[in-house]
Amino acid sequence: MSLFDAIFKNRPKEQGAYQGYYKLLNGYRPAFTTRQGGIYESELIRSAIHAKAKHISKLKVEIQGAARPALQAKLKNGPNQFQTWSQFLYRLDTILECENNAWIVPVYNEYGEPSGVYSVLPRRCELVQFGGVPYLRYEFSNGQRAAVELAFCGILNKHQFKDDLFGETNGTLIPTMDLIHIQNQGIKEGVKSAATYRFMAQLTNFTSEEDLKKERKRFTEKNFSADAEGGGMLLFPNTYSNIKQVDVKPWVVDADQMKVIESNVYNYFGVNEDILQNKAYGDSWAAFYEGEVEWFAVQFSEVMTKMLFTLNEQSRGNRVIATANRLQYMSTADKANITRIWADHGLAKVDEIREVWNLPPLPDGKGEAVPIRGEFYDLMTGEKINLEEGSNDEGNS
């Protein structure tokens, strides 16, 4: 069995041939085709995408509500049998950044019921219809094709403007990519030039073209043939004058211009050098989270909720949410300050405070207690919390 069969084999079967494209409001043909020569081949762009994707992969996916318990049980362990949630989110965001579209399809069990989700990277995606029902039809690089009803699929996108369904291409990034390519080629040619030597000399006492031709042939055979006598050293006779080395200085982008190129990439993908080099924390990382990670988390949560639950189920509190503990990226001093405030004012459970410090939950449900400064009480039960033996009745100050 192939991966394609594992994902699409048990999907509900549609009958008959498709009846053309599903018409959209804007009149555009509802099809998306992957651009050849993708942006992921650039080192700088790949680093920017990787920096975002690895943070997004740390989002915590939670299923809320009581509908479809069998599906929820499987999704709590992972999106499908092939990936963990971190792997799924990493690839999903990478596809989104490279294509400005990302597709999530349901994985069906042998009974034709959804048992998971998978992120696909089609070479071509089209919106077709059968019996007035829209289907997303995928074509992959190996030529295999499959179609899934649009209502059961999820599409994340960015830079959406002209098309009602798909986001725009990354065409606006092509000039920057061309500059990066030219810069890399300039460095490559510069290294080659540095490993070669060029000389220029003036020949005297030669009056005819034939004499010059013979001397050029003799000089080449004397110095560059397989049995050359120079032993790696050029030998100039006394008929040569003004002998000097020719310095070739290849052109490369200077530091200021390279900063502009890097800034274009950073602006396009919403990252900076600190994010790429793992230097961001505290307010800097919080700004990155709110600008990039949270945006993805909101769209992903809404798309997944719409895919997996009906409107009736959603109205009863069933949903998928992706969250992150931003406080883990604060400095030690900031963590200490905010967790102290939480504990003083009864704003968090013990386990929630421990999570900020990357500590495991307390056993036997002890971490469910909500502390408050002074005498410590569990606000859920009203019972006093003895944090240590011999605690007095005066309270803690």
N, C-alpha and C positions, 0 to 999 in steps of 0.2 A: 504494500500500500504506500502511495506517495503522500506527501504533505497536502497536496491539492485534494486528493481523495479524502483525507482525514477531515479537511475543513468543509468541503462542499458535497461530499458523497451523500449525506443524509438530509440535505436541504429539501424543503417541500418542492415538488416538481410542478413546473408550469406546463400547460398543455398548448400544443400548436406553435406556430411561428409568431415572432414578434410583429406587431403592426406598426412599424415605423418608430420614429423618435417621439418622445413625449414633449409636447410643445410648452415652451416657457414664455414668460411675459415679454422678455426682451427680444425675442425672435432669433437669438443666437442658437446655433446648433449645440444641443446639450451634450458635448463630448469634451473630454480632457485627454491630451496626449503628452507623455513625458518628453521633455526637451532633451535632445541629444547633447552630449558633452556637459553633463550636469555640474552644478556648482560645488558638489561634494569633493571634486578632485583637487580643489585648491587647499593648500595646507592651512592658510590663515582662516578661510571660511569654515573648513572642517573643524578647526579648533574652537571657533565661535559657536558652532552648532553643538559640538560636544559639551562645551561649558554649560549651555542651557539644558541640554538633554540629561546630563548627569544629575543636575539639581532637580529637575522635574521627575526623574526616576525615583526620587526619595519621597515623593508624595505618598500619603497613606490613603488607600482606597477603602472606603467603608460602605457597606450595604445596609440601609435602614428600612425598617418596616417588616411586615410578616408575610407578604405575598411571595409566591413561588419559592417556598423553602428549599426545595431540592437544588434549584439554580443558585440560590444565595449560598448554600453550603459549599458548592463547588467554587463559586467566585471568591469566597473568603480565603481559599487556599491558593488561588491563582486564576488568571484569566482563561487559561486553557492548559492542556496536558503538556505543552511544549515550552511554556514560558512562565516566569515569575512575574509579579506585577511590576517590579522595577525594570525587568527586561522589556516588558510590553510597553511601558510608558516611555522608556528611552527610545525605542525604535519608532513609536508613534510620533513623538516630537521631532525626531530626525527626519522622518518622512514629511511632516508638516513644514519644517523649515526649508527642505530642499524643493518641495513641490508646491508649497502654499496650500496644499490639500492633504488630508490624511483620512483614510477609510478604515472603518471598523465593521467587520462582518460577524454575524453570529456563527458559532460552531454548533451543529446539531448532533444529537445522539441517535441511536438506532430507531427511536420512536418518533423522530422528526421534531423533537422538542429542543429548544436552545439549551446548551449545556456549558457555554462559554463564549468568549469573544476572541477575535484575532485581527491584527492590523495587517492589511495587505498593501502591496506596492504594485499596482497594475501598470503595464505599459500604456494601456488605453482604458478609459472608463467612459461609458456612454449611458445616457438615460433613455431607455426605450419603454414601450408600453405594450401591454397585452390585455385586452378586455377593459381598457380604460384604466388599468392599474399600472403605475410606474414601477419599473425595475431598473436596478443598477447592473449593467452588464460589464464584466471585467475581462480584459484580455491581458495575459501575462507574457513575459519575454520568451517563454518556451512555446508560445502559441496556444496554450490551453485557455479556455474561456468558461466563464460561469456567470450566472445572474442570480441576484437576490432581490426580493421585493424591497423597494426603497424604504418602506415603513419599518423594516427590520434592520436597516443599516444605519450606520452613523457616519457623518462627514464633518470633520473639523476643517476650517479654512481660515485664511488670513488674506489681506489685500483683495477682498471681494468687492468688485465694482460692476463690471459689465455683465457678468454671468449671474443668473439667479441661483446657481447651484455651486459653481466652482470658483476658487480664488484666481487672481491673475498670476501670470508667470513671473519669474525673477529676471525678466529682461532688463529692468532698470539697473541691475547689478553688473551687466555685461561690460560696460566701459571700465569699471573698477577691476573686474576679472582680467581684462585685456592688459591693464597696467601691471597687475601682479605677474602675469605671464611674461610680459616684456622685461620686467625687472629680474625675474628668475633666469631668463635667457641671457640677459646682460651679465649677470654674475657668472653663469656657466661659461660664456665666451671669454670673460675676463680671466678665469682660471686657466683656460686653454692658452690664452695669449701669454700669460705669465710664464708658462712652461716652454716657450719658444724664443728663439733669438733671431733677429733680422738685422742685416748689415747693408750698408750702402757704400759703394766705392766708385771712384771715377777712373776710367781707362784713358791712358794717354798713348800717343804715337800710333793710333789706329786710324787709318784714313778711309777705308772702304767698309761697306756693309758686310762683305764676305769675310773680311778679317775679324770683325766683331762677332760674327756667327761662329767662326771656328774657335775663337777664344772662349766664348760662352760654353760651347760644347766641351772644350778641354777642361775648363774650371769645374764644370759639373761632374765629369768623369773622375777628376782628380780628388774631389772632396766628398761626393755623394754616392758613388757607385759602391757595389758590394765589396770590391777590393781596393777601396780608397786608401791612400797612403797617409792621409792626415791623422788617422786614429782618433777621430772626433774633434779635431781642431782644424779650422779653416786656414789654408795656406795661401797667402796673397803674394804674387811676384812683385818685383819692383816697378812693373808697368802700371800698378794700381796706386792711386793717391786719394787723399781725403777720405780714408776709411773710417766709418763711424757707425755705431749701433743705432738702429731705428727703434724708438720707444713707441709702443702702441698702448694708448690709455683708453680702455673700453669705457663707454658711458653707462653709468648706473644712476638710479634715482637717489638723490641726496637724502639726508636724514629727515629734513623738514617735509619733503615731498612724500617720503615713505610714511610719515606720521599722518598725512592727509589721507593716504590710501587706507591705512589701518583704521582711521577714524570713520571713513565711509563704511567699512565693514562693520565696525562696532555699532554705528548708528543704525544700520539696516537690521541687525539682529538683536539690538538692545542689550549689548554687553559692553564691558570695558576690560582694560588690562588686568585690573585686580580680580575680576571674575575669572578670567582665563587662567591666571596664575594662582588662584585659590588664596588670595590675600584679603578678600572682602569679608567683613563681619560687622556686627552691630547695625548701625543705621545704614551703612553702605549696602550690606546684604539685604536689609529690610526693604530698601528702595528697589533693588533688583527683584526681590520677591514680588512686591506689589506691582511692578511694571511688567514683568514677564511671566514668572511662575504662577502667580495667582490668576492672571488672565487665562493661562492654559487650563488651570484647575477648574475654573468656573465653566469654561466651554466644554471641557471633557465631562464634567459632572452632569451638565444639562443634556449633552448628547447621549451619554450612557443611560441616563434616567429615561429619556424619551424612547430609546431602543428597547429597553428591557421591561418597562412597565406601561400598562395602559393608562389612559387618563383617569379612569376610576381608581386604579391602584395608586397612582400618584396623589390623588386627592386624599387618600387615606394614609399618607405619610411615607409611602415607599419611594425610595430614591437612592441614587449613587452619589457619593460626595468624595472629593479628593482634597485632603488637607495636609498641612505641614506645620511642624512645631518650629516657628520662627525664632523662638527664644533660645534655641540651641546654638544659634549663630551670634549671640551677644557675647561681649567680653565677660570675663569672669566677674569683674566688679559689677557690671550691669545685671548679670544673672543673680548675684548675691542680693542686690538691692531689690529687684522685683520679686524674688521668691520670699524675701523677708516681709515685704508689704503684703503679699498673699497670705502668709502665715499669720501675720499680725491681725489682719482684718477678716479672716475666714473666707477668703475669696477662691480657694482651691483645695482640692483633696491632697492628701499626703502623696499619693502616687503621682498626681499631676505635677507636684513640685519636684518629686524625684526624677520625673521624666525630663525636666529641663536640664538636669545634671547627668543625663544618660545613665541613670540608675534603674535597676529593675523594680517592678512593683513589690510591695511587701507581701509575705505569704498570708494565707488564710483570710484574705480580704481586709487586713488591718489598714491597708493604704486607702480604703474608702473613707476613712475618718477625715473630717474637715477641722483643722486646728484653728484656734484664735488666741491672740496674745492674752496673757494673764493666766487664769486657770483655763486649762484646755478642755473643751467640750466637743463632743460630736454633735454638730448642728442637726444631723438627721434624727438622732435618737434622744438627744438631750443628756446623755450620760457623760460623766467626767472621764477624760482621757489621762491615764497615768503613763507618762512617757518614760519614767524610770522608777526604780524602787526607791522608797523613802521620800517621795515628793511630798511637800507639806501642803497644808490647806491655805497657805497665804497666797498661793499662786506663784507664777514665774514672772519676773520683771525683766 
